Amino acid sequence: MADDKKQEELITQVKQQIEMLLNDNSVPRNVKTALDDAKKALGQEGSYSVRSSTATYKVDEVSNDINLPPYARTVIWNILSLLESVKD
């Protein structure tokens, strides 16, 4: 039970960081679309590992976007790191 709480906290942290990037005008639209898809994947029903894997795939697609501001890239790497620690 405590493990579920930890996983939910990690997902909440990821969602907060995604939200921060979604509200940033310097982040390209294609990156925002991928981040929004990742956020939706995290909010779905199902196991933590499936949700985080889907979100990881979406975020990883845009992590090397040439138009991404350097600080946003750092936030994305942090998001990926958090997602990797989410498991069932």
C-alpha positions in Angstrom: 0.0 0.0 0.0 2.8 2.4 0.9 4.4 1.5 -2.5 1.2 2.6 -4.4 1.4 5.9 -2.5 5.0 6.4 -3.6 4.2 5.6 -7.2 1.3 8.1 -7.2 3.6 10.7 -5.7 6.1 10.1 -8.5 3.3 10.4 -11.1 2.1 13.6 -9.5 5.6 15.1 -9.7 5.8 14.2 -13.4 2.4 15.7 -14.1 3.4 18.9 -12.3 6.6 19.2 -14.4 4.7 18.5 -17.6 2.2 21.1 -16.7 5.0 23.7 -16.2 6.3 23.0 -19.7 2.8 23.0 -21.2 2.3 26.6 -19.8 5.7 27.8 -21.2 5.4 29.8 -24.4 9.0 29.0 -25.5 8.3 25.2 -25.7 7.5 24.2 -29.3 3.9 23.0 -30.1 5.0 19.5 -31.2 6.7 19.1 -27.8 3.6 20.3 -26.0 1.5 17.8 -27.9 3.8 14.9 -26.9 3.9 16.1 -23.3 0.1 16.4 -23.2 -0.2 12.8 -24.6 2.2 11.7 -21.9 0.2 13.4 -19.2 -3.0 11.7 -20.5 -1.3 8.3 -20.5 -0.3 8.8 -16.8 -3.9 9.6 -15.9 -5.4 6.5 -17.4 -6.4 3.3 -15.5 -3.9 0.4 -15.5 -0.6 -0.6 -14.0 2.0 1.9 -13.2 4.6 0.4 -15.4 2.3 0.5 -18.5 1.3 4.1 -17.9 4.9 5.2 -17.3 6.2 3.3 -20.3 3.7 4.9 -22.6 4.5 8.3 -21.1 8.2 7.6 -21.4 7.8 6.8 -25.1 6.0 10.0 -25.8 8.4 12.2 -23.9 11.5 10.5 -25.3 10.3 11.2 -28.8 10.8 14.9 -28.3 13.6 15.0 -25.8 16.2 15.8 -28.6 14.0 18.3 -30.4 16.4 21.0 -31.9 14.0 23.8 -31.0 13.7 22.9 -27.3 15.2 25.5 -25.0 18.1 24.1 -22.9 16.3 24.5 -19.5 13.2 22.7 -21.0 15.4 19.8 -22.2 16.8 19.5 -18.6 13.2 19.3 -17.2 12.4 16.7 -19.8 15.4 14.6 -18.8 14.2 14.9 -15.2 10.7 13.8 -16.2 12.3 10.8 -18.0 14.3 10.0 -14.9 11.3 10.1 -12.7 9.3 7.9 -15.1 12.0 5.3 -15.1 11.6 5.0 -11.3 7.9 4.3 -11.6 7.1 0.5 -11.3 4.4 -1.8 -10.2 
